[in-house]
Amino acid sequence: MSSYILITGGAGYIASHTLVELSHAGYDFVVYDNLCNSSSESLKRVEKIIGKSVAFHQGDIRDKESLKALFKTYHIDSVIHFAGLKAVGESVEKPLKYYDNNVSGTIKLLEVMSEYNCKR
Ligand SMILES: NC(=O)c1ccc[n+]([C@@H]2O[C@H](COP(=O)([O-])OP(=O)(O)OC[C@H]3O[C@@H](n4cnc5c(N)ncnc54)[C@H](O)[C@@H]3O)[C@@H](O)[C@H]2O)c1
């Protein structure tokens, strides 16, 4: 069974560039994003550049059951975690929204990784 890198926030700005580099370097990956600040259009553009389809699952990092389903489907041996909110002004206005998404979300992701013995 081949190994995958899970790319959270994979439809976003930094991650979509990372996908192109990973593909050129020969890695397999699966993208997980709730599309709260992006569009699947960016993945279509990545597909055009790399010349193959991108495995994409729409979901939220705070949804552990959805994350577990992903780990059951793919042999994920590492994660690059880009999913996050990062608007400075809004984070000052709505700090709890940011703690929930970025801190709680990361903890949930780490818990699922730990459950599936994914340490990288
Ligand atoms: N853009 C920069 O210059 C820069 C510089 C340094 C670090 N970063 C960090 O890199 C990361 C990505 O930044 P970006 O500029 O690509 O942002 P972005 O908003 O383009 O990408 C973030 C992606 O995460 C997704 N996302 C957010 N919350 C989610 C959740 N709960 N579940 C699933 N998906 C979720 C969004 O839909 C989006 O596609 C952030 O952590 C950011 O702080 C960005």
The ligand as a Tripos MOL2 file, in Angstrom:
@<TRIPOS>MOLECULE
LIG
   44    48     1     0     0
SMALL
NO_CHARGES

@<TRIPOS>ATOM
      1 N1          0.4980   33.4650    3.4260 N.am      1 LIG1
      2 C1          1.6510   33.6820    4.0410 C.2       1 LIG1
      3 O1          2.4410   34.5770    3.6650 O.2       1 LIG1
      4 C2          2.0580   32.8340    5.2070 C.ar      1 LIG1
      5 C3          3.3220   33.0210    5.7790 C.ar      1 LIG1
      6 C4          3.7190   32.2250    6.8330 C.ar      1 LIG1
      7 C5          2.8670   31.2750    7.3620 C.ar      1 LIG1
      8 N2          1.6210   31.1200    6.8030 N.ar      1 LIG1
      9 C6          0.7590   30.0980    7.4070 C.3       1 LIG1
     10 O2          0.5100   29.0670    6.4480 O.3       1 LIG1
     11 C7         -0.8220   28.5620    6.6550 C.3       1 LIG1
     12 C8         -1.6100   28.6810    5.3580 C.3       1 LIG1
     13 O3         -1.6500   30.0520    4.9860 O.3       1 LIG1
     14 P1         -2.2260   30.5330    3.5860 P.3       1 LIG1
     15 O4         -1.7240   31.9060    3.3520 O.co2     1 LIG1
     16 O5         -1.9900   29.4910    2.5630 O.co2     1 LIG1
     17 O6         -3.7620   30.6410    3.9760 O.3       1 LIG1
     18 P2         -5.0630   30.2300    3.1570 P.3       1 LIG1
     19 O7         -6.2250   30.8370    3.8620 O.co2     1 LIG1
     20 O8         -4.8950   30.4950    1.7030 O.co2     1 LIG1
     21 O9         -5.0700   28.6300    3.3630 O.3       1 LIG1
     22 C9         -5.5610   28.0280    4.5290 C.3       1 LIG1
     23 C10        -6.5010   26.9320    4.0920 C.3       1 LIG1
     24 O10        -6.9860   26.2660    5.2520 O.3       1 LIG1
     25 C11        -8.3690   26.0190    5.0970 C.3       1 LIG1
     26 N3         -8.9190   25.8960    6.4570 N.ar      1 LIG1
     27 C12        -8.9920   26.8400    7.4230 C.ar      1 LIG1
     28 N4         -9.5360   26.3400    8.5330 N.ar      1 LIG1
     29 C13        -9.8200   25.0390    8.2760 C.ar      1 LIG1
     30 C14       -10.3910   23.9910    9.0340 C.ar      1 LIG1
     31 N5        -10.8460   24.1900   10.2960 N.pl3     1 LIG1
     32 N6        -10.5050   22.7530    8.4840 N.ar      1 LIG1
     33 C15       -10.0900   22.5340    7.1940 C.ar      1 LIG1
     34 N7         -9.5580   23.4930    6.4300 N.ar      1 LIG1
     35 C16        -9.4170   24.7430    6.9620 C.ar      1 LIG1
     36 C17        -8.9040   27.1940    4.2850 C.3       1 LIG1
     37 O11       -10.0970   26.8970    3.5900 O.3       1 LIG1
     38 C18        -7.7360   27.4520    3.3260 C.3       1 LIG1
     39 O12        -7.8750   26.7090    2.1260 O.3       1 LIG1
     40 C19        -1.4400   29.3790    7.8060 C.3       1 LIG1
     41 O13        -1.2350   28.6660    9.0070 O.3       1 LIG1
     42 C20        -0.6160   30.6500    7.7930 C.3       1 LIG1
     43 O14        -0.5680   31.2730    9.0650 O.3       1 LIG1
     44 C21         1.1990   31.8710    5.7450 C.ar      1 LIG1
@<TRIPOS>BOND
     1     1     2 1
     2     2     3 2
     3     2     4 1
     4     4     5 ar
     5     4    44 ar
     6     5     6 ar
     7     6     7 ar
     8     7     8 ar
     9     8     9 1
    10     8    44 ar
    11     9    10 1
    12     9    42 1
    13    10    11 1
    14    11    12 1
    15    11    40 1
    16    12    13 1
    17    13    14 1
    18    14    15 2
    19    14    16 1
    20    14    17 1
    21    17    18 1
    22    18    19 2
    23    18    20 1
    24    18    21 1
    25    21    22 1
    26    22    23 1
    27    23    24 1
    28    23    38 1
    29    24    25 1
    30    25    26 1
    31    25    36 1
    32    26    27 ar
    33    26    35 ar
    34    27    28 ar
    35    28    29 ar
    36    29    30 ar
    37    29    35 ar
    38    30    31 1
    39    30    32 ar
    40    32    33 ar
    41    33    34 ar
    42    34    35 ar
    43    36    37 1
    44    36    38 1
    45    38    39 1
    46    40    41 1
    47    40    42 1
    48    42    43 1
@<TRIPOS>SUBSTRUCTURE
     1 LIG1         1 GROUP 0 **** ****
